[in-house]
Structures are given as structure tokens and as C-alpha cells.
Amino acid sequence: MVLDIRASVPPRQLTFNLSTFNVQHTMPTTKTSVTVRIPTPLRSATDGKATVEIAGETVDDVLRALVDQHPDLKDNLYNEDDELRRFVNIYVGDDDIRFGDGVNTPVQADKEVSIVPSIAGG
């Protein structure tokens, strides 16, 4: 014997709203962990470490996370407007970010981020 519930239940009682179940279709995001090379003059702010592992999706994410972990770097990297200082050069691998997407340059686990302070003199 086969029961046909369509005949015994009015159609409006068979419908349901997915929002009732609070279904969310989001994928977890993972940030890339990259190696950041710290120049010698700034290593006192990283307890003498020449490299630091930091997670982020862009250069901006990585540098902000670096400053969060090592607050003494902030004044060396950012100006009073909270922008990257002009004399601080950032490279992802061998590429200077100024000639790409700037601080929005994406990072990859196989590429190091290098902080290279400008050197002036004569």
C-alpha cells in the first residue's frame, strides 16, 4: 500500500522556509602564512628575529598583523595618517609592490615579504 500524502495534506502545509533552519552557505577562509624578512635596524622590535611568520591575504594584512604582534614597528612602517611610509620599500618575492597593486598586492606562501628601508647618503 502506498500513501499519497499530497491528497491528505494541503499544499501550504508541505512548504517550509530555509531561513527557518538558519542555513548558511559560507566557505571557511584561510589566510596564507608568509615569511616576512625584517631588516637589521628593525630587529630590536622583533626580539632579534630576522624573519617572522605572519598570516594574511595581502601585503596590508601581513604588515598590519606584523605591527599587531610587534607594536614597536608601527612608527617605523606607518606615518601619522596610518599609511605606509614612503621610505619603506616592500617586496613580495623579487617584485616591488609600488609597481603593482601596492599594499593590496596578494601574498603567496611560497613568496617572502621583505621590508627594505631606503638608504640615503652621499
Backbone as CSV, one residue per row, in Angstrom:
resi,resn,N_x,N_y,N_z,CA_x,CA_y,CA_z,C_x,C_y,C_z
1,MET,0.840,-1.167,0.000,0.000,0.000,0.000,0.892,1.239,0.000
2,VAL,0.620,2.190,-0.846,1.373,3.426,-0.972,0.481,4.567,-0.526
3,LEU,1.015,5.356,0.381,0.271,6.522,0.849,0.628,7.724,-0.004
4,ASP,-0.335,8.409,-0.450,-0.105,9.638,-1.195,-0.441,10.787,-0.262
5,ILE,0.621,11.407,0.324,0.360,12.452,1.310,-0.155,13.728,0.668
6,ARG,0.066,13.860,-0.637,-0.428,15.057,-1.304,-1.944,15.149,-1.213
7,ALA,-2.589,14.021,-1.197,-4.046,14.027,-1.157,-4.569,14.362,0.228
8,SER,-3.799,14.021,1.282,-4.301,14.206,2.630,-3.808,15.483,3.313
9,VAL,-2.760,16.137,2.766,-2.213,17.327,3.394,-2.326,18.482,2.402
10,PRO,-2.914,19.570,2.830,-2.988,20.724,1.917,-1.580,21.201,1.549
11,PRO,-1.367,21.674,0.318,-0.035,22.063,-0.151,0.665,23.083,0.732
12,ARG,-0.029,24.037,1.295,0.641,25.046,2.101,1.274,24.465,3.358
13,GLN,0.811,23.309,3.819,1.415,22.690,4.993,2.689,21.921,4.645
14,LEU,2.940,21.681,3.364,4.139,20.963,2.952,5.316,21.902,2.675
15,THR,5.028,23.176,2.554,6.113,24.114,2.258,6.849,24.502,3.536
16,PHE,8.109,24.858,3.391,8.899,25.340,4.525,9.883,26.376,4.021
17,ASN,10.378,27.150,4.926,11.287,28.234,4.593,12.682,27.859,5.077
18,LEU,13.678,27.897,4.170,15.045,27.544,4.552,15.605,28.458,5.633
19,SER,15.122,29.695,5.696,15.632,30.598,6.725,15.240,30.118,8.123
20,THR,14.211,29.309,8.214,13.820,28.732,9.496,14.946,27.878,10.062
21,PHE,15.703,27.250,9.183,16.776,26.364,9.608,18.111,27.093,9.767
22,ASN,18.118,28.407,9.486,19.326,29.216,9.608,20.501,28.589,8.851
23,VAL,20.260,28.233,7.594,21.277,27.613,6.764,22.181,28.698,6.189
24,GLN,23.480,28.521,6.366,24.441,29.472,5.808,25.375,28.716,4.888
25,HIS,25.625,29.291,3.747,26.497,28.657,2.770,27.782,29.457,2.634
26,THR,28.581,29.491,3.677,29.848,30.204,3.616,30.984,29.205,3.708
27,MET,32.001,29.475,2.947,33.185,28.635,2.982,34.163,29.245,3.986
28,PRO,34.815,28.412,4.757,35.806,28.967,5.685,36.961,29.575,4.894
29,THR,37.460,30.707,5.378,38.588,31.340,4.708,39.854,31.039,5.490
30,THR,40.893,30.786,4.757,42.183,30.563,5.395,43.144,31.595,4.868
31,LYS,43.879,32.185,5.760,44.865,33.173,5.357,46.186,32.464,5.131
32,THR,46.911,32.962,4.172,48.200,32.407,3.826,49.232,32.846,4.853
33,SER,50.039,31.909,5.305,51.128,32.251,6.210,52.376,32.487,5.374
34,VAL,52.977,33.660,5.550,54.167,34.016,4.767,55.314,34.381,5.700
35,THR,56.503,34.290,5.161,57.695,34.701,5.889,57.961,36.169,5.584
36,VAL,58.110,36.960,6.627,58.440,38.383,6.477,59.888,38.569,6.905
37,ARG,60.698,39.120,6.015,62.108,39.404,6.318,62.211,40.775,6.979
38,ILE,62.824,40.796,8.138,62.969,42.021,8.927,64.388,42.550,8.737
39,PRO,64.545,43.816,8.342,65.899,44.366,8.168,66.599,44.543,9.524
40,THR,67.893,44.491,9.497,68.698,44.574,10.722,68.321,45.747,11.631
41,PRO,68.140,46.960,11.110,67.823,48.078,12.005,66.488,47.930,12.753
42,LEU,65.593,47.071,12.270,64.275,46.912,12.913,64.163,45.648,13.763
43,ARG,65.199,44.860,13.806,65.119,43.574,14.521,64.980,43.711,16.023
44,SER,65.353,44.840,16.572,65.163,45.022,18.020,63.671,44.985,18.371
45,ALA,62.815,45.341,17.421,61.368,45.321,17.651,60.783,43.919,17.528
46,THR,61.562,42.981,16.953,61.078,41.597,16.797,61.918,40.628,17.635
47,ASP,62.467,41.128,18.733,63.312,40.319,19.621,64.495,39.703,18.886
48,GLY,65.038,40.439,17.929,66.211,39.984,17.202,65.936,39.035,16.055
49,LYS,64.695,38.733,15.802,64.360,37.776,14.728,64.558,38.417,13.360
50,ALA,65.206,37.680,12.464,65.418,38.132,11.094,64.206,37.849,10.220
51,THR,63.421,36.841,10.598,62.195,36.516,9.865,61.074,36.244,10.857
52,VAL,59.861,36.534,10.436,58.668,36.307,11.258,57.612,35.699,10.348
53,GLU,56.898,34.701,10.841,55.794,34.096,10.089,54.519,34.855,10.427
54,ILE,53.833,35.347,9.395,52.621,36.142,9.575,51.571,35.654,8.577
55,ALA,50.305,35.625,9.003,49.211,35.224,8.122,48.521,36.450,7.547
56,GLY,48.128,36.351,6.292,47.404,37.429,5.638,47.138,37.096,4.190
57,GLU,46.227,37.832,3.577,45.902,37.618,2.172,46.579,38.655,1.273
58,THR,46.857,39.837,1.839,47.506,40.903,1.080,48.689,41.431,1.885
59,VAL,49.503,42.250,1.237,50.630,42.874,1.944,50.112,43.699,3.114
60,ASP,49.012,44.418,2.917,48.441,45.222,4.000,48.056,44.341,5.185
61,ASP,47.396,43.213,4.930,47.032,42.280,6.007,48.276,41.836,6.772
62,VAL,49.307,41.472,6.027,50.533,40.951,6.637,51.222,42.020,7.479
63,LEU,51.358,43.225,6.932,52.038,44.286,7.683,51.245,44.702,8.912
64,ARG,49.928,44.762,8.800,49.095,45.119,9.971,49.206,44.041,11.052
65,ALA,49.199,42.781,10.637,49.346,41.688,11.610,50.742,41.714,12.243
66,LEU,51.741,42.060,11.434,53.106,42.182,11.958,53.175,43.256,13.033
67,VAL,52.563,44.407,12.768,52.548,45.507,13.734,51.730,45.135,14.975
68,ASP,50.658,44.356,14.793,49.880,43.888,15.949,50.742,43.016,16.860
69,GLN,51.575,42.157,16.256,52.430,41.269,17.042,53.671,41.984,17.593
70,HIS,54.128,42.998,16.863,55.338,43.728,17.249,55.059,45.232,17.148
71,PRO,54.355,45.784,18.140,53.900,47.184,18.085,55.009,48.216,17.904
72,ASP,56.230,47.901,18.308,57.322,48.864,18.161,57.661,49.142,16.692
73,LEU,57.173,48.313,15.778,57.430,48.529,14.354,56.531,49.601,13.743
74,LYS,55.425,49.903,14.396,54.424,50.794,13.801,55.003,52.135,13.360
75,ASP,55.717,52.812,14.226,56.255,54.129,13.873,57.290,54.053,12.751
76,ASN,57.942,52.922,12.610,58.921,52.762,11.539,58.269,52.461,10.195
77,LEU,57.092,51.853,10.220,56.435,51.457,8.974,55.330,52.407,8.522
78,TYR,54.630,53.031,9.491,53.457,53.844,9.155,53.636,55.288,9.607
79,ASN,53.087,56.210,8.819,53.138,57.626,9.189,51.948,57.982,10.081
80,GLU,51.823,59.268,10.415,50.747,59.711,11.314,49.352,59.557,10.690
81,ASP,49.281,59.400,9.360,48.000,59.158,8.681,47.711,57.670,8.536
82,ASP,48.519,56.840,9.188,48.373,55.384,9.172,48.565,54.802,7.769
83,GLU,49.432,55.444,6.991,49.793,54.960,5.666,51.243,54.502,5.696
84,LEU,51.569,53.547,4.849,52.937,53.058,4.766,53.879,54.215,4.420
85,ARG,54.955,54.327,5.160,55.904,55.421,4.931,56.537,55.307,3.542
86,ARG,56.825,56.456,2.946,57.387,56.492,1.594,58.758,55.845,1.504
87,PHE,59.544,55.945,2.571,60.904,55.419,2.519,60.997,53.935,2.868
88,VAL,59.852,53.286,3.092,59.840,51.849,3.360,59.444,51.140,2.074
89,ASN,60.350,50.315,1.568,60.088,49.548,0.349,59.694,48.128,0.736
90,ILE,58.639,47.635,0.118,58.150,46.287,0.396,58.222,45.471,-0.885
91,TYR,58.793,44.294,-0.760,58.894,43.371,-1.886,58.150,42.090,-1.560
92,VAL,57.462,41.544,-2.551,56.882,40.203,-2.463,57.680,39.379,-3.459
93,GLY,58.494,38.477,-2.932,59.468,37.811,-3.791,60.454,38.864,-4.267
94,ASP,60.638,38.973,-5.576,61.546,39.975,-6.151,60.811,41.205,-6.658
95,ASP,59.491,41.269,-6.428,58.681,42.348,-7.002,58.394,43.457,-5.991
96,ASP,58.746,44.674,-6.372,58.461,45.859,-5.563,56.960,46.139,-5.680
97,ILE,56.262,46.214,-4.547,54.805,46.383,-4.587,54.386,47.724,-5.161
98,ARG,55.293,48.713,-5.181,54.949,50.030,-5.736,54.636,49.946,-7.224
99,PHE,55.143,48.932,-7.898,54.927,48.788,-9.337,53.820,47.782,-9.642
100,GLY,53.075,47.412,-8.625,51.945,46.500,-8.789,50.716,47.086,-8.132
101,ASP,50.125,46.330,-7.221,48.902,46.760,-6.539,49.170,47.436,-5.201
102,GLY,50.407,47.829,-4.949,50.724,48.482,-3.682,50.451,47.561,-2.505
103,VAL,49.911,48.113,-1.427,49.643,47.291,-0.235,48.530,46.272,-0.472
104,ASN,47.802,46.408,-1.572,46.759,45.430,-1.912,47.310,44.235,-2.687
105,THR,48.622,44.182,-2.860,49.256,43.064,-3.544,48.981,41.776,-2.776
106,PRO,48.457,40.747,-3.452,48.221,39.471,-2.760,49.547,38.784,-2.416
107,VAL,49.525,38.021,-1.331,50.717,37.275,-0.928,50.478,35.785,-1.156
108,GLN,51.581,35.072,-1.333,51.535,33.630,-1.533,52.522,32.986,-0.580
109,ALA,52.195,31.779,-0.144,53.039,31.096,0.833,54.459,30.869,0.331
110,ASP,54.642,30.723,-0.972,55.976,30.443,-1.496,56.798,31.704,-1.768
111,LYS,56.246,32.876,-1.486,56.950,34.141,-1.703,57.185,34.823,-0.356
112,GLU,58.410,35.303,-0.142,58.707,36.045,1.069,58.332,37.509,0.887
113,VAL,57.927,38.123,1.987,57.688,39.560,2.010,58.902,40.184,2.684
114,SER,59.535,41.108,1.992,60.741,41.740,2.529,60.492,43.225,2.788
115,ILE,60.915,43.678,3.959,60.876,45.093,4.296,62.274,45.635,4.059
116,VAL,62.371,46.616,3.171,63.678,47.164,2.821,63.641,48.680,3.017
117,PRO,64.263,49.174,4.087,64.274,50.624,4.286,65.184,51.298,3.256
118,SER,64.777,52.484,2.826,65.615,53.248,1.892,66.870,53.713,2.608
119,ILE,67.941,53.826,1.838,69.203,54.291,2.393,69.571,55.590,1.680
120,ALA,69.802,56.618,2.460,70.169,57.907,1.883,71.607,58.215,2.253
121,GLY,72.213,58.982,1.467,73.580,59.377,1.774,74.276,59.897,0.540
122,GLY,75.484,60.218,0.716,76.160,60.781,-0.443,77.586,60.397,-0.551
